[in-house]
Amino acid sequence: MKNKLLLSFLLLIMMIIIMRWQGQTLVNEISTKGILDIEFAKTSEKLSKLKAGWNKKDVITNIYLDFLFIISYTWFFILACLYIKKRTNAKTIASVFITIAVLAGVLDVIENCFMLFAMDHSKNAQALKFTYYAALLKFILIGILFVYFILSISFLSLKKIKI
């Protein structure tokens, strides 16, 4: 289990590095956050401004790379939850957090599909709204996962030193 968790973590780090390297062309005066700016572009005007400062091929490539990133972080989150599940008595809650990890990944896939659609149909306000809310919910779920991981690691550390 530890080896798989370590491998998934290394894959996650590798994908972060690849995404940052490939996506560096998306960071400019108009887009200070790169691809994140399109995730939270709620209006057609905002998207049009972003697209004017970007090479469309770079954006599309970054979105497709994100599908690999989704696989890597979802795999890591699931393995981390399984690791915690194996070492605690909170089996049910760990299963809930596995579901949260999968849901975050699914929302990210939906978000990417809407971003791809918005790149070709920038006047479609509905696609931008779906992208925005899928991204928002995804980041909330990932934040919840991080809180769970921090609390679980703290609990496991306290359990080791038997306080």
C-alpha positions in Angstrom: 0.0 0.0 0.0 2.8 2.4 0.9 4.5 1.8 -2.4 1.4 2.5 -4.4 0.7 5.6 -2.4 4.3 6.8 -3.0 4.0 6.1 -6.7 0.7 7.9 -7.0 2.3 10.9 -5.1 5.3 11.0 -7.4 2.9 10.8 -10.5 0.9 13.7 -9.0 4.1 15.8 -8.5 5.2 14.9 -12.0 1.9 16.0 -13.5 2.0 19.3 -11.5 5.4 20.0 -12.9 4.3 19.2 -16.5 1.1 21.2 -16.2 3.0 24.2 -14.8 5.7 24.0 -17.5 3.3 23.6 -20.4 0.8 26.2 -18.9 3.4 28.9 -18.4 2.4 30.5 -21.7 -1.1 31.0 -20.3 0.2 33.3 -17.6 0.4 36.9 -18.7 -0.9 40.4 -17.9 -4.5 39.5 -18.6 -4.3 36.0 -17.0 -2.3 36.0 -13.8 -3.5 32.5 -12.9 -3.3 30.7 -16.2 -5.9 28.0 -16.8 -7.5 28.8 -13.5 -8.7 32.1 -15.0 -10.8 30.2 -17.5 -12.2 27.9 -14.8 -13.5 31.0 -13.0 -14.4 33.2 -16.1 -18.1 33.7 -15.5 -18.7 36.0 -18.4 -18.2 35.9 -22.2 -16.3 39.2 -22.0 -13.8 37.8 -19.5 -13.3 34.7 -21.7 -12.9 36.8 -24.8 -10.2 38.8 -23.0 -8.4 35.6 -21.9 -8.6 34.1 -25.4 -7.1 37.3 -26.9 -4.0 36.8 -24.8 -3.6 33.1 -25.3 -2.6 30.7 -28.0 -5.6 28.4 -28.4 -3.5 25.4 -29.0 -1.7 25.9 -25.7 -5.0 26.2 -23.8 -6.4 23.0 -25.5 -3.2 21.1 -24.7 -3.3 22.2 -21.1 -6.9 21.1 -20.8 -6.1 17.7 -22.3 -3.1 17.3 -19.9 -5.5 18.2 -17.1 -7.4 14.9 -17.8 -4.1 13.1 -16.9 -3.7 15.3 -13.9 -7.3 14.4 -12.8 -6.4 10.7 -13.0 -3.2 11.2 -11.0 -4.8 13.3 -8.2 -7.9 11.1 -7.9 -5.7 8.0 -7.7 -3.6 9.6 -5.0 -6.6 10.8 -3.0 -8.2 7.4 -3.1 -5.0 5.6 -2.1 -4.5 8.2 0.7 -8.1 7.5 2.0 -7.5 3.7 1.8 -4.2 4.2 3.7 -6.1 6.1 6.4 -8.9 3.6 6.4 -6.5 0.7 6.9 -4.9 2.4 9.9 -7.9 3.8 11.8 -11.2 2.6 13.1 -13.1 5.1 11.0 -13.8 2.8 8.1 -17.1 4.4 7.1 -15.8 8.0 7.1 -12.8 6.9 5.0 -15.2 5.4 2.4 -17.2 8.7 2.4 -13.9 10.6 1.6 -13.1 8.1 -1.2 -16.5 9.1 -2.7 -15.6 12.7 -2.3 -12.3 12.2 -4.1 -14.1 10.5 -7.0 -16.7 13.2 -7.1 -14.0 15.9 -7.3 -12.4 14.0 -10.2 -15.8 13.7 -12.0 -16.5 17.4 -11.5 -13.1 18.2 -13.0 -13.8 16.1 -16.0 -17.2 17.9 -16.5 -15.4 21.3 -16.0 -12.8 20.4 -18.6 -15.5 19.4 -21.1 -17.3 22.7 -20.6 -14.0 24.6 -21.0 -13.3 22.8 -24.3 -16.8 23.7 -25.4 -16.4 27.4 -24.2 -13.1 27.7 -26.2 -15.1 27.2 -29.4 -18.3 28.8 -28.3 -17.2 31.7 -26.1 -20.6 33.5 -26.3 -22.2 30.6 -24.5 -22.8 31.9 -21.0 -24.3 28.6 -19.8 -21.0 26.7 -20.5 -19.1 29.3 -18.5 -21.5 29.1 -15.6 -21.3 25.3 -15.6 -17.5 25.5 -15.8 -17.4 28.0 -12.9 -19.7 26.0 -10.6 -18.1 22.7 -11.4 -14.7 24.2 -10.6 -15.9 25.9 -7.4 -17.5 22.7 -6.1 -14.4 20.7 -7.1 -12.1 23.0 -5.2 -14.4 22.9 -2.1 -14.3 19.1 -2.2 -10.5 19.0 -2.6 -10.3 21.5 0.4 -12.4 19.1 2.5 -10.1 16.2 1.5 -7.1 18.2 2.6 -8.7 19.0 6.0 -9.5 15.3 6.3 -5.9 14.3 5.5 -4.4 16.8 7.9 -6.7 15.7 10.7 -6.2 12.0 10.0 -2.4 12.4 9.9 -2.5 14.4 13.2 -4.7 11.6 14.7 -2.3 8.9 13.5 0.7 10.8 14.8 -0.9 11.2 18.2 -1.9 7.6 18.2 1.8 6.6 17.6 3.1 8.6 20.6 0.1 7.4 22.7 -0.9 10.7 24.3 
